[in-house]
Amino acid sequence: MHSPYSRWLRRSVWIVSFLVALGLSLIYAWLPADGGTGDLASFRPGGFDVQWLLEKRESGLQVGDTIVRGGGHTVDEWLSGAPRGPEWRSGGVVPYEIERGGRPQTLEIRLAPVPFGAILGHWGLQLLVALALVVVGAFVFVKRPQELAARLLMLFCITIALQIWGDAYNFQYATLPWRWPFWFQLAYEHLTFGLSLASICYFVLIFPITHPWIELYPRLVPLALYAFYPVAVAVAMLLSPGWSMAMIVGAGMGWVVAIIAIGFAIIIGLRSARVARDPVARAQVRWMLWCSGVGCTIMVPLYILPLMLTSRPLVPHPVSMLIIALVPIVLAVAILRFRLFDIEVLINRTIVYGTLTLLLAGLYLLVVQALTFVIERGWQGENDLLVSFIATLSIVLAFSPLHGRIQALVDRAFYRSK
């Protein structure tokens, strides 16, 4: 049995999370904005890169613009305490010095809060993912309220959902003159990311088999896990020469810690697979390792490494959110033991449909390129509708035979004995 204090603490997590998300929305519903936004990768010594437009405005910012100065000050000057003028209020007009296509320009931008409808229109898919995560975490917790694994999964779902909610607003240049909304967003970003990483590492240490470290140091290990990210990021930022570099270095350190945490979780999972003897525990570990394999195969080479090295991931941010949403769903299956031993079927389908998707995507691109070349040479013009129709028809006709061939090859290669 858990004490009333423990129950109160768990309820407080939900209440505080709701209030934080509500507070973030209220801040941006009031805050004058320029319509553009970016993430931590937008900060660089030369300015702030606009990565998305929450709201397109007449003669306003465009995706790809670099804001060199706003209201006469750079990012570092604003964060160092430059005085804010009255033009930074709603309805005010602020001169923005930008670079667009390598050429300097000056824009006169009228500030106004971004409507919530624009947020939903731009980030609707991600917000649905956030809602689904909250539902998964709550469902597992209701089913297994006494299990530490269920509580950690709930915390992971909440922090990831909060991070997605924060990504909908992200970092906006117009917050810099006000300073406190910017620092709130920065703390929000790093806190939710760090808590999610620590929660998943703690999860694999206690589920499905408790690691000896937890038995020896039941308080020290969780404390170290939850302190590692904020300490590493804070030290990296404090040692940086200037505010812009602090943002860049802090974001880079965050991704380094994330890679370490992912590697740690996989290693602990492999160790659990090696020592597990109970068939249910072994099936639970296989589910977790399958999820890790699918996620790392896509996220590390296509999102994390390109983002760290070039600030431009190869897959869109919403795609990364959908992949992340796979983690709590799989962990929920493992905790609740729902059709637990179907993991072999799932692995089979993953290989088959993953290979099929790659082949069909390649075929589609090949047909489009070939038809475009033929039409441009034969008819001396373009016909995108015809090209799209023929390419799509080719995919439809190729789906069934390709699926049958790939399924047969996978069965022979991996499941011959069955």
C-alpha positions as CSV (number, residue, x, y, z in Angstrom):
1,M,0.0,0.0,0.0
2,H,1.1,3.5,-0.8
3,S,0.8,6.4,1.7
4,P,-1.6,9.3,1.2
5,Y,1.6,11.4,0.7
6,S,2.5,9.2,-2.3
7,R,-1.0,9.5,-3.8
8,W,-0.9,13.3,-3.3
9,L,2.5,13.5,-5.0
10,R,1.3,11.6,-8.1
11,R,-1.8,13.8,-8.3
12,S,0.4,16.9,-8.0
13,V,2.4,15.8,-11.0
14,W,-0.8,15.9,-13.2
15,I,-2.0,19.2,-11.7
16,V,1.4,21.0,-12.0
17,S,1.8,19.7,-15.6
18,F,-1.6,21.0,-16.5
19,L,-0.9,24.4,-14.9
20,V,2.5,24.7,-16.7
21,A,0.9,23.9,-20.1
22,L,-1.9,26.3,-19.4
23,G,0.6,29.0,-18.3
24,L,2.7,28.6,-21.4
25,S,-0.4,29.1,-23.6
26,L,-1.5,32.1,-21.7
27,I,1.9,33.7,-22.0
28,Y,1.9,33.4,-25.8
29,A,-1.8,34.4,-26.0
30,W,-0.7,37.8,-24.6
31,L,2.9,38.1,-25.9
32,P,3.4,40.3,-29.0
33,A,4.9,38.2,-31.7
34,D,6.3,38.6,-35.2
35,G,4.9,35.3,-36.6
36,G,8.2,33.5,-37.0
37,T,9.6,30.8,-34.7
38,G,12.5,28.4,-34.5
39,D,14.2,26.0,-32.1
40,L,17.5,26.1,-30.2
41,A,19.3,25.3,-33.5
42,S,18.1,28.7,-34.8
43,F,20.5,30.5,-32.5
44,R,23.9,31.3,-34.0
45,P,26.5,34.1,-33.7
46,G,25.2,35.8,-36.8
47,G,21.5,36.0,-35.6
48,F,18.4,33.9,-35.3
49,D,17.2,31.7,-38.1
50,V,13.4,31.6,-38.8
51,Q,12.5,27.9,-39.3
52,W,8.7,28.0,-39.3
53,L,6.0,30.6,-39.7
54,L,3.1,30.3,-37.2
55,E,1.3,33.2,-39.0
56,K,2.2,34.7,-42.3
57,R,2.0,38.5,-42.3
58,E,2.1,41.1,-45.0
59,S,5.7,42.2,-45.7
60,G,6.8,40.0,-42.8
61,L,9.2,37.2,-42.1
62,Q,9.7,34.2,-44.3
63,V,11.1,30.8,-43.6
64,G,14.9,30.9,-44.1
65,D,15.3,34.5,-43.0
66,T,18.0,35.3,-40.5
67,I,17.1,38.0,-38.0
68,V,20.4,40.0,-37.5
69,R,18.8,42.7,-35.4
70,G,15.4,43.5,-34.1
71,G,14.7,47.0,-32.7
72,G,18.4,47.8,-33.2
73,H,19.8,45.0,-31.0
74,T,21.2,41.5,-31.6
75,V,20.3,38.4,-29.7
76,D,23.3,38.7,-27.4
77,E,22.5,42.4,-26.7
78,W,19.0,41.6,-25.8
79,L,19.9,38.8,-23.5
80,S,22.7,41.0,-21.9
81,G,20.1,43.5,-20.8
82,A,19.4,46.0,-23.7
83,P,16.5,48.3,-22.8
84,R,13.1,47.5,-24.3
85,G,11.2,50.3,-26.1
86,P,7.5,50.8,-26.2
87,E,7.3,49.5,-29.7
88,W,7.6,46.0,-28.4
89,R,4.0,45.9,-27.3
90,S,1.0,44.6,-29.2
91,G,0.3,46.8,-32.2
92,G,3.8,48.3,-32.2
93,V,6.0,48.4,-35.4
94,V,9.6,47.2,-35.0
95,P,12.4,47.4,-37.6
96,Y,13.9,44.0,-38.3
97,E,17.3,43.8,-40.0
98,I,17.4,40.5,-41.7
99,E,19.3,38.5,-44.3
100,R,17.2,36.8,-47.0
101,G,18.9,34.8,-49.7
102,G,22.3,36.3,-48.6
103,R,21.1,39.9,-49.0
104,P,20.4,42.3,-46.2
105,Q,16.9,43.8,-45.9
106,T,15.0,45.9,-43.4
107,L,11.4,45.0,-42.5
108,E,8.9,47.0,-40.6
109,I,7.0,44.3,-38.6
110,R,3.8,44.9,-36.7
111,L,3.7,42.8,-33.5
112,A,0.6,40.9,-32.4
113,P,-0.1,37.7,-30.5
114,V,-0.4,34.6,-32.7
115,P,-4.0,33.2,-32.6
116,F,-4.4,29.8,-31.1
117,G,-6.1,28.7,-34.3
118,A,-2.8,29.3,-36.2
119,I,-1.0,27.2,-33.6
120,L,-3.5,24.3,-34.2
121,G,-3.3,24.7,-37.9
122,H,0.5,24.4,-38.0
123,W,1.1,21.9,-35.2
124,G,-2.2,20.0,-35.1
125,L,-0.7,16.6,-35.7
126,Q,1.9,17.0,-33.0
127,L,-0.7,18.2,-30.5
128,L,-2.8,15.1,-31.3
129,V,0.3,13.0,-30.6
130,A,0.7,14.8,-27.2
131,L,-2.9,14.1,-26.3
132,A,-2.5,10.4,-27.3
133,L,0.6,10.2,-25.0
134,V,-1.3,11.6,-22.1
135,V,-4.1,9.0,-22.7
136,V,-1.6,6.1,-22.9
137,G,0.2,7.2,-19.7
138,A,-3.1,7.7,-17.8
139,F,-4.5,4.3,-19.0
140,V,-1.5,2.3,-17.9
141,F,-1.3,4.1,-14.6
142,V,-5.0,3.4,-13.9
143,K,-4.5,-0.3,-14.7
144,R,-1.3,-0.6,-12.7
145,P,-1.3,2.2,-10.0
146,Q,0.9,0.3,-7.6
147,E,3.7,-0.5,-10.1
148,L,6.7,1.8,-10.3
149,A,7.1,1.0,-14.0
150,A,3.6,2.3,-14.7
151,R,4.3,5.5,-12.7
152,L,7.6,6.1,-14.6
153,L,5.8,5.5,-17.9
154,M,3.2,8.1,-16.9
155,L,5.9,10.6,-16.1
156,F,7.6,9.9,-19.4
157,C,4.3,10.4,-21.3
158,I,3.6,13.6,-19.5
159,T,7.0,15.2,-20.0
160,I,7.1,14.2,-23.7
161,A,3.5,15.6,-24.2
162,L,4.6,18.9,-22.4
163,Q,7.7,19.1,-24.7
164,I,5.5,18.7,-27.8
165,W,3.1,21.4,-26.4
166,G,6.1,23.7,-26.0
167,D,7.4,22.9,-29.5
168,A,4.1,24.3,-30.8
169,Y,5.2,27.8,-29.7
170,N,9.0,27.2,-29.6
171,F,11.5,30.1,-29.5
172,Q,10.4,33.4,-30.9
173,Y,12.7,36.4,-31.5
174,A,10.0,38.7,-30.1
175,T,10.4,37.1,-26.6
176,L,14.0,38.3,-26.3
177,P,13.3,42.0,-25.4
178,W,10.9,40.8,-22.7
179,R,13.5,38.2,-21.5
180,W,11.4,36.4,-18.8
181,P,9.2,34.6,-21.4
182,F,12.4,33.5,-23.2
183,W,14.0,32.1,-20.0
184,F,10.7,30.4,-19.1
185,Q,10.7,28.7,-22.6
186,L,14.3,27.8,-22.3
187,A,13.9,26.2,-18.9
188,Y,10.7,24.5,-20.1
189,E,12.5,23.0,-23.1
190,H,15.4,21.6,-21.2
191,L,13.4,20.5,-18.2
192,T,10.9,18.4,-20.1
193,F,13.6,16.9,-22.3
194,G,15.8,16.0,-19.4
195,L,13.0,14.5,-17.3
196,S,11.8,12.3,-20.2
197,L,15.4,10.9,-20.8
198,A,15.9,10.3,-17.0
199,S,12.5,8.6,-16.7
200,I,13.1,6.2,-19.6
201,C,16.6,5.3,-18.2
202,Y,15.1,4.7,-14.7
203,F,12.3,2.6,-16.3
204,V,14.7,0.1,-18.0
205,L,16.6,-0.2,-14.7
206,I,13.5,-1.5,-12.9
207,F,11.5,-3.2,-15.7
208,P,11.1,-6.1,-16.3
209,I,14.0,-7.0,-14.1
210,T,15.4,-4.8,-11.4
211,H,19.1,-4.0,-12.0
212,P,21.5,-4.6,-9.1
213,W,22.4,-0.9,-9.0
214,I,18.8,-0.1,-8.0
215,E,19.0,-2.7,-5.2
216,L,22.3,-1.4,-3.9
217,Y,21.6,2.3,-4.3
218,P,17.8,2.8,-4.5
219,R,17.9,6.6,-4.0
220,L,21.3,7.5,-5.4
221,V,20.8,6.0,-8.9
222,P,17.5,7.9,-9.6
223,L,19.0,11.1,-8.2
224,A,22.0,10.7,-10.5
225,L,19.8,10.0,-13.5
226,Y,17.6,13.0,-13.0
227,A,20.5,15.4,-12.2
228,F,22.8,14.4,-15.1
229,Y,21.0,16.3,-17.8
230,P,20.5,19.7,-16.1
231,V,24.0,19.7,-14.6
232,A,25.6,18.8,-18.0
233,V,23.6,21.5,-19.9
234,A,24.1,24.1,-17.2
235,V,27.8,23.7,-17.0
236,A,28.2,23.7,-20.8
237,M,26.1,27.0,-21.1
238,L,28.0,28.7,-18.2
239,L,31.4,27.9,-19.9
240,S,30.2,29.4,-23.2
241,P,31.6,32.7,-24.5
242,G,28.4,34.7,-25.1
243,W,24.6,34.1,-25.0
244,S,24.3,32.9,-28.6
245,M,27.0,30.3,-28.1
246,A,25.4,29.3,-24.8
247,M,22.2,28.4,-26.6
248,I,24.1,26.4,-29.3
249,V,26.4,24.6,-26.8
250,G,23.5,23.9,-24.5
251,A,21.5,22.4,-27.2
252,G,24.4,20.3,-28.4
253,M,25.1,19.0,-24.9
254,G,21.4,18.1,-24.6
255,W,21.7,15.9,-27.7
256,V,25.0,14.4,-26.4
257,V,23.2,13.5,-23.2
258,A,20.3,12.1,-25.2
259,I,22.6,9.8,-27.2
260,I,24.3,8.6,-24.0
261,A,20.9,8.0,-22.4
262,I,19.6,6.0,-25.4
263,G,22.8,3.9,-25.5
264,F,22.5,3.3,-21.8
265,A,18.9,2.2,-22.1
266,I,19.8,-0.2,-24.9
267,I,22.7,-1.7,-23.0
268,I,20.6,-2.3,-19.9
269,G,17.9,-3.8,-22.1
270,L,20.4,-6.2,-23.7
271,R,21.6,-7.1,-20.2
272,S,18.0,-7.8,-19.2
273,A,17.5,-10.0,-22.3
274,R,20.6,-12.0,-21.3
275,V,19.7,-12.6,-17.6
276,A,15.9,-13.0,-18.0
277,R,14.7,-16.5,-17.4
278,D,10.9,-16.0,-17.1
279,P,9.2,-16.3,-20.6
280,V,7.0,-13.2,-19.9
281,A,10.0,-11.1,-18.9
282,R,11.9,-12.2,-22.0
283,A,8.9,-11.3,-24.2
284,Q,8.7,-7.9,-22.4
285,V,12.4,-7.3,-23.1
286,R,12.0,-8.2,-26.8
287,W,9.2,-5.7,-27.2
288,M,11.4,-3.0,-25.7
289,L,14.4,-3.9,-27.8
290,W,12.2,-4.0,-31.0
291,C,11.0,-0.5,-30.2
292,S,14.5,0.7,-29.5
293,G,15.8,-0.8,-32.8
294,V,13.0,0.8,-34.9
295,G,13.4,4.2,-33.2
296,C,17.2,4.3,-33.4
297,T,17.3,3.1,-37.0
298,I,15.2,6.1,-38.0
299,M,15.9,8.8,-35.4
300,V,19.7,8.7,-35.0
301,P,20.8,8.8,-38.6
302,L,17.9,10.8,-40.0
303,Y,17.1,13.3,-37.2
304,I,19.5,13.5,-34.2
305,L,22.9,13.4,-36.1
306,P,21.8,15.8,-38.9
307,L,20.4,18.2,-36.3
308,M,23.6,18.1,-34.3
309,L,25.9,18.5,-37.3
310,T,23.9,20.7,-39.7
311,S,21.0,22.1,-37.7
312,R,18.7,20.6,-40.4
313,P,17.2,17.1,-39.8
314,L,16.5,14.8,-42.8
315,V,13.0,13.9,-41.5
316,P,10.4,16.5,-40.5
317,H,9.9,17.3,-36.9
318,P,6.3,15.8,-36.9
319,V,7.7,12.5,-38.1
320,S,10.1,12.4,-35.2
321,M,7.2,13.0,-32.8
322,L,5.2,10.1,-34.3
323,I,8.3,7.8,-33.8
324,I,8.7,9.0,-30.2
325,A,5.0,8.2,-29.6
326,L,5.8,4.6,-30.5
327,V,7.9,4.2,-27.3
328,P,5.1,4.6,-24.6
329,I,2.7,2.5,-26.7
330,V,5.2,-0.4,-26.8
331,L,6.0,0.0,-23.2
332,A,2.3,0.0,-22.3
333,V,1.9,-3.3,-24.2
334,A,4.9,-4.7,-22.2
335,I,3.5,-3.6,-18.8
336,L,0.0,-4.7,-19.4
337,R,1.0,-7.9,-21.2
338,F,-1.5,-7.4,-23.9
339,R,-0.9,-9.9,-26.7
340,L,2.7,-10.0,-25.4
341,F,3.9,-13.0,-27.4
342,D,2.9,-11.5,-30.7
343,I,6.3,-9.8,-30.9
344,E,7.6,-12.3,-33.4
345,V,4.7,-11.5,-35.8
346,L,5.3,-7.7,-35.3
347,I,9.0,-8.1,-36.1
348,N,8.1,-10.0,-39.2
349,R,5.7,-7.3,-40.3
350,T,8.2,-4.5,-39.5
351,I,10.8,-6.1,-41.8
352,V,8.3,-6.8,-44.6
353,Y,6.5,-3.4,-44.6
354,G,9.7,-1.4,-43.9
355,T,11.4,-3.0,-47.0
356,L,8.2,-2.7,-49.0
357,T,7.9,1.0,-48.2
358,L,11.5,1.7,-49.2
359,L,11.1,-0.2,-52.5
360,L,7.8,1.5,-53.4
361,A,9.3,5.0,-52.5
362,G,12.2,4.3,-54.8
363,L,9.9,3.0,-57.5
364,Y,7.7,6.1,-57.3
365,L,10.7,8.5,-57.5
366,L,12.1,6.5,-60.5
367,V,8.8,6.6,-62.4
368,V,8.4,10.3,-61.7
369,Q,11.9,11.1,-62.9
370,A,11.5,9.0,-66.0
371,L,8.1,10.3,-67.0
372,T,9.2,13.9,-66.3
373,F,12.2,13.4,-68.6
374,V,10.0,11.8,-71.3
375,I,7.3,14.5,-71.2
376,E,9.7,17.4,-71.2
377,R,11.5,16.0,-74.2
378,G,8.5,14.7,-76.1
379,W,5.9,17.4,-75.5
380,Q,8.2,20.3,-74.7
381,G,6.3,21.1,-71.5
382,E,5.2,19.9,-68.2
383,N,2.2,17.8,-67.1
384,D,2.5,17.2,-63.3
385,L,-1.0,15.7,-63.1
386,L,-0.3,13.0,-65.6
387,V,3.1,12.2,-64.0
388,S,1.5,11.9,-60.6
389,F,-1.4,9.7,-61.9
390,I,0.9,7.3,-63.7
391,A,3.4,7.1,-60.8
392,T,0.6,6.4,-58.3
393,L,-1.0,3.8,-60.6
394,S,2.4,2.1,-60.8
395,I,2.7,1.9,-57.0
396,V,-0.9,0.4,-56.8
397,L,-0.1,-2.2,-59.4
398,A,3.3,-3.1,-57.9
399,F,2.1,-3.3,-54.2
400,S,0.6,-6.8,-54.2
401,P,3.4,-8.7,-56.2
402,L,6.2,-6.9,-54.3
403,H,4.5,-7.6,-51.0
404,G,4.2,-11.3,-51.8
405,R,7.9,-11.6,-52.9
406,I,9.2,-9.7,-49.9
407,Q,7.1,-11.8,-47.5
408,A,8.4,-15.0,-49.0
409,L,12.0,-13.8,-48.8
410,V,11.7,-12.8,-45.2
411,D,10.0,-16.0,-44.2
412,R,12.8,-18.1,-45.9
413,A,15.6,-16.0,-44.4
414,F,14.4,-15.5,-40.8
415,Y,11.5,-18.0,-40.1
416,R,12.4,-21.1,-42.1
417,S,12.2,-23.4,-39.0
418,K,8.7,-22.1,-38.2
